[in-house]
Amino acid sequence: MKKKKIVVALGREAFGAIIPDQQRAVRRAAKAIADLVEAKYQVIITHSNGPQVGMLHTAMTEFSRLDSTYTVAPMSVCGALSQGYIGYDLQNAIRSELLERGIFKPVSTIITQVRVDPFDEAFSHPTKVIGRYMSKEEADEEVKKGNYVVKEAKGYRRVVATPKPIDIYEIDAIKALSDADQLVIACGGGGIPVLEQGTHLRGASAVIEKDSATAKLADMVDADMILFLTGVEKVALNYNTPSEVFLDSITVAEAKEYKKEGHFPETSMLPKIEASIEFVEKKEGRSAIITHLEKAKDAINKKTGTIITAS
């Protein structure tokens, strides 16, 4: 019997801002992934990298300030570093958890490049705040380089675009490993955004929304389901208010209506809902589930979580 293919999107709850916290957090994530493997799912993992990519960008910038012979690392390089760093921790934690359960399954991280459109409107209206706080003088220097900055209470910070993913360059490698029943970690942090220039791929000064990249990956590997593992057990209407209502299941049409009514916060739940809609409505029989990291097993057994279906 053919295994069902599931793309698991790990949110911030699966990681930590500092190394000791991350090592503890990924062990929790590894247990959730191992539960899915035991349930005979073919698993591909995507993950967030918000604090990590910001940490790396800040560290590399500070290093260049201390030693002028070194240049500031581009966002694309910081994205690649975060994919490798997080993938390394995840690989080891998942491998250990599987072996402790008597399961041998290779776990691999693919440093993933994702094509974006240089004419995407997001490049004209960047919204993603990253990196350390800067002085007015430092911010002015960034503007001279053609970068965008925003003023906050503590100072100035860099702002980058969030373009839509168009294609995934390593998709054939991801498919080959997954079809060989190996566990693959890919499109970390939404993937490294790149612009195609002839035979060359040039890193873009941008961050791809990780949930949108997850939907793109899940569609390209023809997955049956996306499982978003986050910090809440179910999606809610009127979130965090006295009239809060938790949702067990919704259709794509209902999700679109709730989105129109403004029920989903832009920086947390909305990207997951939009990604779920995009993935589910492209092919019959697909579904998406949103739930807490520690509820993965119950969610796939339809005991909790919010499931999004076509009808």
C-alpha positions as a printed NumPy array, in Angstrom:
array([[  0.   ,   0.   ,   0.   ],
       [  1.355,   3.401,  -1.   ],
       [  2.197,   5.654,   1.927],
       [  0.454,   8.999,   2.238],
       [  2.818,  11.894,   1.68 ],
       [  2.742,  14.667,   4.266],
       [  4.652,  17.943,   4.398],
       [  5.212,  19.05 ,   7.994],
       [  5.803,  22.768,   8.591],
       [  7.593,  23.34 ,  11.895],
       [  7.   ,  26.75 ,  13.476],
       [  9.073,  28.658,  16.018],
       [  7.973,  26.378,  18.859],
       [ 10.236,  23.687,  17.38 ],
       [ 13.373,  25.805,  17.779],
       [ 15.173,  28.207,  20.09 ],
       [ 16.839,  31.587,  19.724],
       [ 20.003,  30.347,  21.454],
       [ 21.817,  27.042,  20.952],
       [ 20.929,  25.276,  24.273],
       [ 17.24 ,  26.199,  23.851],
       [ 17.279,  24.966,  20.267],
       [ 18.759,  21.597,  21.174],
       [ 16.008,  21.067,  23.739],
       [ 13.267,  22.262,  21.396],
       [ 14.263,  20.092,  18.431],
       [ 13.979,  16.985,  20.619],
       [ 10.277,  17.818,  21.064],
       [  9.931,  18.303,  17.321],
       [ 11.72 ,  14.99 ,  16.691],
       [  9.136,  13.115,  18.777],
       [  6.304,  14.599,  16.702],
       [  8.051,  13.645,  13.439],
       [  8.81 ,  10.12 ,  14.696],
       [  5.117,   9.655,  15.547],
       [  4.258,  10.406,  11.911],
       [  6.901,   7.99 ,  10.634],
       [  5.509,   5.265,  12.928],
       [  2.064,   6.019,  11.494],
       [  3.522,   5.121,   8.054],
       [  3.528,   8.583,   6.538],
       [  6.124,   9.637,   3.978],
       [  7.426,  12.844,   5.58 ],
       [  9.015,  15.999,   4.186],
       [  9.823,  18.807,   6.638],
       [  9.908,  22.561,   6.21 ],
       [ 10.676,  24.964,   9.029],
       [ 10.829,  28.57 ,  10.173],
       [ 14.106,  30.405,  10.707],
       [ 13.002,  33.85 ,  11.926],
       [ 15.168,  34.322,  15.034],
       [ 18.052,  32.304,  13.591],
       [ 18.46 ,  34.194,  10.316],
       [ 18.236,  37.497,  12.187],
       [ 20.858,  36.303,  14.665],
       [ 23.213,  35.27 ,  11.865],
       [ 22.711,  38.508,   9.959],
       [ 23.404,  40.543,  13.111],
       [ 26.484,  38.488,  13.981],
       [ 27.982,  38.769,  10.501],
       [ 27.27 ,  42.508,  10.401],
       [ 28.93 ,  43.047,  13.783],
       [ 31.936,  41.014,  12.671],
       [ 32.368,  43.221,   9.613],
       [ 32.268,  46.284,  11.866],
       [ 35.024,  44.865,  14.071],
       [ 37.211,  43.893,  11.129],
       [ 36.814,  46.043,   8.029],
       [ 38.522,  43.435,   5.834],
       [ 35.327,  41.36 ,   6.036],
       [ 32.113,  42.327,   4.261],
       [ 28.558,  42.067,   5.541],
       [ 26.975,  38.706,   4.61 ],
       [ 24.078,  39.017,   2.133],
       [ 20.628,  37.877,   3.252],
       [ 20.868,  34.895,   0.884],
       [ 24.031,  33.672,   2.625],
       [ 22.434,  34.121,   6.056],
       [ 19.443,  32.117,   4.815],
       [ 21.724,  29.299,   3.648],
       [ 23.589,  29.333,   6.973],
       [ 20.321,  29.095,   8.894],
       [ 19.125,  26.171,   6.761],
       [ 22.323,  24.263,   7.475],
       [ 22.376,  25.11 ,  11.18 ],
       [ 18.744,  24.211,  11.821],
       [ 18.869,  21.175,   9.525],
       [ 21.912,  19.857,  11.378],
       [ 20.101,  20.036,  14.738],
       [ 16.904,  18.53 ,  13.315],
       [ 18.687,  15.707,  11.489],
       [ 20.492,  14.545,  14.592],
       [ 17.459,  14.831,  16.879],
       [ 15.167,  12.951,  14.459],
       [ 17.772,  10.277,  13.737],
       [ 18.247,   9.633,  17.462],
       [ 14.513,   9.515,  18.149],
       [ 13.887,   7.077,  15.281],
       [ 16.765,   4.783,  16.298],
       [ 15.494,   4.731,  19.888],
       [ 12.199,   3.428,  18.473],
       [ 13.973,   0.794,  16.4  ],
       [ 13.515,   2.63 ,  13.094],
       [ 16.39 ,   3.202,  10.669],
       [ 15.641,   5.922,   8.154],
       [ 18.154,   8.328,   6.596],
       [ 17.476,  12.001,   7.34 ],
       [ 18.873,  14.649,   4.978],
       [ 18.819,  18.435,   4.738],
       [ 18.661,  20.019,   1.284],
       [ 19.97 ,  23.577,   1.08 ],
       [ 17.093,  24.851,  -1.013],
       [ 16.971,  27.74 ,  -3.483],
       [ 13.574,  29.168,  -4.404],
       [ 13.02 ,  31.275,  -7.485],
       [ 11.302,  34.647,  -7.085],
       [ 10.19 ,  37.193,  -9.667],
       [ 12.417,  40.308,  -9.831],
       [  9.275,  42.272, -10.759],
       [  7.288,  41.03 ,  -7.742],
       [  5.528,  44.03 ,  -6.188],
       [  6.942,  43.024,  -2.796],
       [ 10.345,  44.412,  -3.823],
       [  8.782,  47.879,  -4.067],
       [  7.021,  47.541,  -0.725],
       [  9.278,  45.599,   1.689],
       [  7.655,  44.691,   5.017],
       [  9.89 ,  42.117,   6.771],
       [ 11.946,  43.717,   9.571],
       [ 15.266,  41.983,  10.246],
       [ 18.571,  42.362,  12.055],
       [ 19.911,  44.624,  14.777],
       [ 18.951,  48.169,  15.705],
       [ 20.991,  50.858,  13.961],
       [ 21.801,  54.482,  14.62 ],
       [ 20.529,  57.221,  12.298],
       [ 23.951,  57.405,  10.649],
       [ 24.074,  53.655,  10.028],
       [ 20.527,  53.702,   8.674],
       [ 21.437,  56.496,   6.264],
       [ 24.327,  54.379,   4.978],
       [ 21.936,  51.476,   4.33 ],
       [ 19.645,  53.769,   2.372],
       [ 22.617,  54.944,   0.273],
       [ 23.247,  51.277,  -0.617],
       [ 19.674,  51.033,  -1.92 ],
       [ 18.299,  49.176,   1.109],
       [ 15.136,  49.995,   3.025],
       [ 15.023,  50.884,   6.731],
       [ 12.247,  51.573,   9.213],
       [ 12.297,  53.615,  12.41 ],
       [ 11.204,  51.895,  15.622],
       [ 11.185,  52.965,  19.269],
       [ 14.714,  51.608,  19.893],
       [ 16.244,  52.808,  16.645],
       [ 16.349,  51.912,  12.938],
       [ 16.164,  48.436,  11.425],
       [ 16.54 ,  46.954,   7.972],
       [ 13.399,  45.97 ,   6.022],
       [ 13.37 ,  43.417,   3.198],
       [ 10.807,  42.185,   0.688],
       [  8.684,  39.03 ,   0.978],
       [  8.164,  37.883,  -2.653],
       [  6.084,  34.874,  -3.669],
       [  7.854,  31.581,  -4.488],
       [  7.737,  30.611,  -8.178],
       [  9.896,  27.49 ,  -8.426],
       [ 12.125,  25.259,  -6.277],
       [ 15.437,  24.429,  -7.94 ],
       [ 16.269,  21.364,  -5.84 ],
       [ 12.815,  19.796,  -6.26 ],
       [ 14.136,  16.759,  -8.189],
       [ 16.573,  15.936,  -5.371],
       [ 13.803,  16.346,  -2.793],
       [ 11.502,  14.053,  -4.775],
       [ 14.22 ,  11.412,  -5.291],
       [ 15.028,  11.178,  -1.586],
       [ 11.373,  11.206,  -0.558],
       [ 10.438,   8.556,  -3.147],
       [ 13.256,   6.415,  -1.704],
       [ 11.37 ,   6.647,   1.624],
       [ 13.983,   8.885,   3.204],
       [ 13.098,  11.794,   5.44 ],
       [ 13.886,  15.167,   3.857],
       [ 14.266,  18.632,   5.386],
       [ 13.896,  21.333,   2.72 ],
       [ 12.836,  24.929,   2.028],
       [ 13.998,  26.029,   5.479],
       [ 12.804,  29.537,   6.298],
       [ 10.919,  29.639,   3.005],
       [ 14.039,  28.741,   1.027],
       [ 16.835,  30.997,  -0.205],
       [ 15.219,  33.558,  -2.548],
       [ 17.133,  33.717,  -5.82 ],
       [ 16.812,  35.533,  -9.134],
       [ 17.554,  33.654, -12.34 ],
       [ 20.111,  35.462, -14.507],
       [ 21.016,  33.246, -17.446],
       [ 22.765,  30.207, -15.987],
       [ 23.455,  32.017, -12.722],
       [ 21.235,  32.192,  -9.634],
       [ 21.74 ,  35.411,  -7.679],
       [ 20.58 ,  35.699,  -4.091],
       [ 17.827,  38.266,  -3.57 ],
       [ 17.675,  40.654,  -0.638],
       [ 14.422,  39.164,   0.583],
       [ 12.727,  36.601,   2.809],
       [ 10.099,  34.226,   1.413],
       [  7.096,  33.605,   3.644],
       [  7.771,  30.063,   4.912],
       [  4.125,  28.949,   4.781],
       [  3.788,  30.042,   1.151],
       [  6.953,  28.099,   0.293],
       [  5.54 ,  25.092,   2.153],
       [  2.415,  25.177,  -0.028],
       [  4.566,  25.423,  -3.163],
       [  6.731,  22.478,  -2.085],
       [  3.729,  20.359,  -1.077],
       [  2.098,  20.989,  -4.45 ],
       [  5.283,  20.194,  -6.409],
       [  5.807,  16.853,  -4.606],
       [  2.047,  16.13 ,  -4.892],
       [  1.59 ,  15.671,  -1.155],
       [ -1.688,  14.506,   0.327],
       [ -1.541,  16.812,   3.318],
       [  0.229,  19.744,   4.958],
       [  0.54 ,  19.669,   8.732],
       [  1.303,  23.08 ,  10.239],
       [  2.748,  22.594,  13.728],
       [  2.549,  25.85 ,  15.621],
       [  1.841,  27.312,  19.08 ],
       [ -1.943,  26.827,  19.186],
       [ -4.048,  23.676,  19.149],
       [ -6.776,  25.028,  16.853],
       [ -7.556,  28.002,  14.658],
       [ -9.896,  30.482,  16.326],
       [-12.37 ,  33.139,  15.28 ],
       [-12.243,  36.326,  17.369],
       [ -8.884,  35.144,  18.693],
       [ -8.015,  36.045,  22.276],
       [-11.347,  37.794,  22.938],
       [-14.346,  36.841,  25.131],
       [-16.179,  35.669,  21.976],
       [-13.359,  33.369,  20.84 ],
       [-14.549,  30.27 ,  18.951],
       [-12.237,  27.362,  18.071],
       [-12.686,  25.626,  14.719],
       [-12.541,  21.844,  14.285],
       [-12.868,  21.923,  10.498],
       [-13.499,  24.451,   7.756],
       [-13.85 ,  24.346,   3.993],
       [-11.777,  26.464,   1.615],
       [-14.843,  28.642,   0.989],
       [-15.318,  29.203,   4.724],
       [-11.624,  29.951,   5.186],
       [-11.81 ,  32.593,   2.445],
       [-14.854,  34.176,   4.08 ],
       [-13.251,  34.246,   7.548],
       [-10.114,  35.747,   5.985],
       [-12.218,  38.448,   4.325],
       [-13.809,  39.223,   7.7  ],
       [-10.332,  39.763,   9.172],
       [-10.28 ,  36.925,  11.708],
       [ -6.673,  35.865,  11.151],
       [ -3.682,  37.917,  12.421],
       [ -1.37 ,  38.906,   9.55 ],
       [  1.877,  37.896,  11.273],
       [  0.751,  34.526,  12.637],
       [ -2.327,  32.643,  11.417],
       [ -3.112,  34.385,   8.125],
       [ -0.09 ,  32.983,   6.18 ],
       [ -1.029,  29.444,   7.262],
       [ -4.638,  29.893,   6.174],
       [ -3.585,  31.353,   2.816],
       [ -1.096,  28.529,   2.247],
       [ -3.735,  25.94 ,   3.172],
       [ -6.214,  27.432,   0.699],
       [ -3.591,  27.552,  -2.067],
       [ -2.582,  23.919,  -1.557],
       [ -5.98 ,  22.333,  -0.947],
       [ -7.916,  23.902,  -3.815],
       [ -5.352,  22.876,  -6.462],
       [ -6.21 ,  19.172,  -6.383],
       [ -9.077,  17.018,  -5.148],
       [ -8.517,  14.988,  -1.989],
       [ -5.941,  17.255,  -0.353],
       [ -6.175,  18.658,   3.166],
       [ -4.267,  20.841,   5.597],
       [ -4.207,  20.679,   9.381],
       [ -3.141,  23.396,  11.821],
       [ -2.353,  22.386,  15.395],
       [  0.145,  22.56 ,  18.255],
       [  3.548,  20.908,  17.936],
       [  2.775,  18.425,  20.714],
       [ -0.599,  17.467,  19.199],
       [  0.665,  16.187,  15.825],
       [ -0.258,  12.548,  16.459],
       [ -3.753,  13.388,  17.694],
       [ -4.282,  15.784,  14.782],
       [ -3.557,  13.227,  12.047],
       [ -5.945,  10.88 ,  13.86 ],
       [ -8.595,  13.647,  13.693],
       [ -8.766,  14.019,  17.467],
       [ -7.778,  17.709,  17.514],
       [ -6.49 ,  20.552,  15.373],
       [ -8.273,  22.469,  12.62 ],
       [ -8.582,  20.66 ,   9.305],
       [ -9.067,  22.564,   6.047],
       [-10.656,  20.668,   3.144],
       [-12.035,  21.546,  -0.284],
       [-15.644,  20.98 ,   0.749]])
